[in-house]
Amino acid sequence: MKLRNILVVAVVSLVALATGGWLLQREAEPAGSVYQQARLFEDVLAHVADYYVDSLDERQLYQMAIDGMLNQLHDPYSVFLKRDDFRALSEATTGNYGGLGIQIDVRDGWITVVAPLPETPAERAGIQSGDRIIALDSRSTEGWKQDQAVKELRGQPGTTVELRVRRVGVEQPLTFKLSRATIHIRSVGLSMMLDDKVGYITLNPVSETSAQELTQAVGSLAQKGMKSLILDLRGNPGGLLDQGVGVSELFLDPGQDVVATRGRAPNTTRTFKDTKPQLWPGLPIVVLVNGGTASAAEIITGALQDHDRALVVGTPTFGKGLVQSLWQLTPETALKLTTARWYTPSGRTIQRRSRNEADQEAQVVAAEEGHDTTKVDSSLVFHTDHGRTVLGGGGIRPDLFVSPDTFTTAERAFMKGLGSNIPVYWDVRSSYTLEVKASARVTDPSFTVTRDMVDEVVRRLRTRNVPISDSLVAGARSLIAQDLGYEIARYVFGRPAEFRRRMAEDHQVQSALGLARRARSPEDLLSLAARGPASPRN
């Protein structure tokens, strides 16, 4: 699977929360320097409110003061959450929102359905992948941006909405009247058998139901004959501390440490231990990670690695090892504040050492490309339960480094040649895919993208006045065929077919599969990895 963007790190800062409480205490007679500073602040605020050249609402000044104070902490994770931010955070950590249950994208200027989510109003109404939503409550959606469409489609559960949909192969638009419901975004995005022995599960993010969903997914695959598991945490930005602990407990023994937090305030320094016996003690596990694996996902990775319970494969993780506590201050606002740091069972800090946020991102990008510039913590030597040496300095380094697939030189040249026309490339690909779906000429999920199909995409690009030379096309034929194959699989056969096709071409998954197929126990898996990467065909 080609890596479109090396990392998407901005989403990392929206998660990784621990619950907290709020306690305000005042002295009966405030006095001293703190009181004097408070009076000074009030005097400054009053002068600004009364005399500043531009009129400012006093409530706005207080908000600016709050933002300024938190900004001076130089901690991007300590923020005051206003209504929309607080709502987004709640959706990310609970997995719940009010809506229709539709995954969408913008193609050719129209809102296009990528897939309806299972057991949602959209699926029950008959919305299909590839449908174009041309009107919402009699308003045309032409030209809508994705964020606008998401905002309009979502709403309070029980409210109604009317969609007009254009579907390939159907002459007249279709009208659907749907009632919004509470939609749960599953933490387990995909659970399937890769062959008759190896199961594969994606977990993203770490939300309120992660441990419960993962328990059900592993149990279901075990009933299908699973002998080894690949747990994919790549791109998982983390989430709730208690669920990071809960997921780890599924694979550890009672009494084993999961993670430690160390902070200044009371009750912020503590060690979380496993309290439940594991259900699959002999199951070999490969954990896939990359630079997008962060926060609570790193807790899981570090705990399983330190206890020699899983083999970690991929590239170094993000290194987000700060605990955020959340105080809801009003019904629509909250304070998210860094209150502690996380440490793995062996004592490693998860927080990557960096000068600033930009430096941390640069370190992660370099590590993803195989040039880990992180300064290793040499003051202490860390060991797993079985005595294996693991490195400190922040983030979790994999036991087996496997780089992701990236563009070839010729493919980079093609993408550079497209430049600002990349969205046109996406549109052309999608419109052609919908025609392929309507023609019903692709009947097998393992179909081959032919040379003629690639030629047709190129022809349509040039028809849209995208200047691409024959030499650029020659070097990108495999990339175009791969992209087209994914999109046709998605719209014709559904997301599982697309994922299976992607995984067959995913170098990291295939490396993990080669090891998982041969492992008979967790110890056997670690031993096999010490010999180096294995072919998935072994």
URQUIGI-V226916 format. One record per residue. RES is the residue in three letters. OMEGA is omega as a letter, one per 40 degrees, with the letter a starting at -180 (NA if undefined). Layout:
BEGIN
res->(RES	RES)
omega->(OMEGA	OMEGA)
END
This chain:
BEGIN
res->(MET	LYS	LEU	ARG	ASN	ILE	LEU	VAL	VAL	ALA	VAL	VAL	SER	LEU	VAL	ALA	LEU	ALA	THR	GLY	GLY	TRP	LEU	LEU	GLN	ARG	GLU	ALA	GLU	PRO	ALA	GLY	SER	VAL	TYR	GLN	GLN	ALA	ARG	LEU	PHE	GLU	ASP	VAL	LEU	ALA	HIS	VAL	ALA	ASP	TYR	TYR	VAL	ASP	SER	LEU	ASP	GLU	ARG	GLN	LEU	TYR	GLN	MET	ALA	ILE	ASP	GLY	MET	LEU	ASN	GLN	LEU	HIS	ASP	PRO	TYR	SER	VAL	PHE	LEU	LYS	ARG	ASP	ASP	PHE	ARG	ALA	LEU	SER	GLU	ALA	THR	THR	GLY	ASN	TYR	GLY	GLY	LEU	GLY	ILE	GLN	ILE	ASP	VAL	ARG	ASP	GLY	TRP	ILE	THR	VAL	VAL	ALA	PRO	LEU	PRO	GLU	THR	PRO	ALA	GLU	ARG	ALA	GLY	ILE	GLN	SER	GLY	ASP	ARG	ILE	ILE	ALA	LEU	ASP	SER	ARG	SER	THR	GLU	GLY	TRP	LYS	GLN	ASP	GLN	ALA	VAL	LYS	GLU	LEU	ARG	GLY	GLN	PRO	GLY	THR	THR	VAL	GLU	LEU	ARG	VAL	ARG	ARG	VAL	GLY	VAL	GLU	GLN	PRO	LEU	THR	PHE	LYS	LEU	SER	ARG	ALA	THR	ILE	HIS	ILE	ARG	SER	VAL	GLY	LEU	SER	MET	MET	LEU	ASP	ASP	LYS	VAL	GLY	TYR	ILE	THR	LEU	ASN	PRO	VAL	SER	GLU	THR	SER	ALA	GLN	GLU	LEU	THR	GLN	ALA	VAL	GLY	SER	LEU	ALA	GLN	LYS	GLY	MET	LYS	SER	LEU	ILE	LEU	ASP	LEU	ARG	GLY	ASN	PRO	GLY	GLY	LEU	LEU	ASP	GLN	GLY	VAL	GLY	VAL	SER	GLU	LEU	PHE	LEU	ASP	PRO	GLY	GLN	ASP	VAL	VAL	ALA	THR	ARG	GLY	ARG	ALA	PRO	ASN	THR	THR	ARG	THR	PHE	LYS	ASP	THR	LYS	PRO	GLN	LEU	TRP	PRO	GLY	LEU	PRO	ILE	VAL	VAL	LEU	VAL	ASN	GLY	GLY	THR	ALA	SER	ALA	ALA	GLU	ILE	ILE	THR	GLY	ALA	LEU	GLN	ASP	HIS	ASP	ARG	ALA	LEU	VAL	VAL	GLY	THR	PRO	THR	PHE	GLY	LYS	GLY	LEU	VAL	GLN	SER	LEU	TRP	GLN	LEU	THR	PRO	GLU	THR	ALA	LEU	LYS	LEU	THR	THR	ALA	ARG	TRP	TYR	THR	PRO	SER	GLY	ARG	THR	ILE	GLN	ARG	ARG	SER	ARG	ASN	GLU	ALA	ASP	GLN	GLU	ALA	GLN	VAL	VAL	ALA	ALA	GLU	GLU	GLY	HIS	ASP	THR	THR	LYS	VAL	ASP	SER	SER	LEU	VAL	PHE	HIS	THR	ASP	HIS	GLY	ARG	THR	VAL	LEU	GLY	GLY	GLY	GLY	ILE	ARG	PRO	ASP	LEU	PHE	VAL	SER	PRO	ASP	THR	PHE	THR	THR	ALA	GLU	ARG	ALA	PHE	MET	LYS	GLY	LEU	GLY	SER	ASN	ILE	PRO	VAL	TYR	TRP	ASP	VAL	ARG	SER	SER	TYR	THR	LEU	GLU	VAL	LYS	ALA	SER	ALA	ARG	VAL	THR	ASP	PRO	SER	PHE	THR	VAL	THR	ARG	ASP	MET	VAL	ASP	GLU	VAL	VAL	ARG	ARG	LEU	ARG	THR	ARG	ASN	VAL	PRO	ILE	SER	ASP	SER	LEU	VAL	ALA	GLY	ALA	ARG	SER	LEU	ILE	ALA	GLN	ASP	LEU	GLY	TYR	GLU	ILE	ALA	ARG	TYR	VAL	PHE	GLY	ARG	PRO	ALA	GLU	PHE	ARG	ARG	ARG	MET	ALA	GLU	ASP	HIS	GLN	VAL	GLN	SER	ALA	LEU	GLY	LEU	ALA	ARG	ARG	ALA	ARG	SER	PRO	GLU	ASP	LEU	LEU	SER	LEU	ALA	ALA	ARG	GLY	PRO	ALA	SER	PRO	ARG	ASN)
omega->(a	i	a	i	a	a	i	a	a	a	a	a	a	a	a	a	i	a	a	i	a	a	i	i	i	i	a	a	a	a	i	a	a	i	i	i	i	i	i	i	a	i	i	a	a	i	i	a	a	a	a	a	i	a	i	i	a	i	i	i	i	i	i	i	i	a	a	i	a	i	a	i	a	i	a	a	i	a	i	a	i	a	a	i	i	i	i	i	i	i	a	a	i	a	a	i	i	a	a	a	a	i	a	i	i	i	i	i	a	i	a	a	i	i	i	i	a	i	i	i	a	a	a	a	i	i	a	i	a	i	i	i	a	i	i	a	i	i	i	i	a	i	i	i	a	a	i	a	i	a	a	a	i	i	a	i	a	i	a	i	i	i	i	a	i	a	i	a	i	a	a	i	i	i	i	i	a	i	i	i	i	a	i	i	a	i	i	a	a	i	a	i	i	i	a	a	a	i	a	a	i	i	a	e	i	a	a	a	a	a	i	a	a	i	a	a	i	i	i	i	i	i	i	i	a	i	i	a	i	i	a	i	i	i	i	a	i	a	a	i	a	i	i	i	a	i	i	a	a	a	i	a	i	i	i	i	i	a	i	i	i	a	a	a	i	i	i	i	a	i	i	a	i	a	a	i	a	a	a	a	a	a	i	a	i	i	i	a	i	a	i	i	a	i	a	i	i	i	i	a	a	a	a	i	a	i	i	a	a	i	a	a	i	a	a	a	a	a	i	a	i	i	i	i	a	i	i	a	i	i	a	i	i	i	i	a	i	a	a	i	a	i	i	a	a	i	i	i	i	a	i	i	a	i	a	a	a	i	i	i	i	i	a	i	i	i	i	a	i	a	a	a	a	i	a	i	a	a	i	i	a	a	i	a	a	i	i	i	i	a	i	i	i	a	i	i	a	i	i	i	i	a	i	i	i	i	i	i	a	i	i	i	i	a	i	i	i	i	a	i	i	i	i	i	i	a	i	a	a	a	i	i	a	i	i	i	a	a	i	a	i	a	a	a	i	a	i	i	a	i	i	i	i	i	a	i	i	i	a	i	a	i	i	i	i	a	i	a	i	a	i	i	a	a	a	a	i	i	i	i	i	i	a	i	i	a	i	i	a	a	a	a	i	a	i	i	i	a	a	i	i	a	i	a	a	a	a	i	a	i	i	a	i	i	a	a	a	a	i	i	i	i	i	a	i	i	i	a	a	i	i	a	i	i	i	a	a	NA)
END
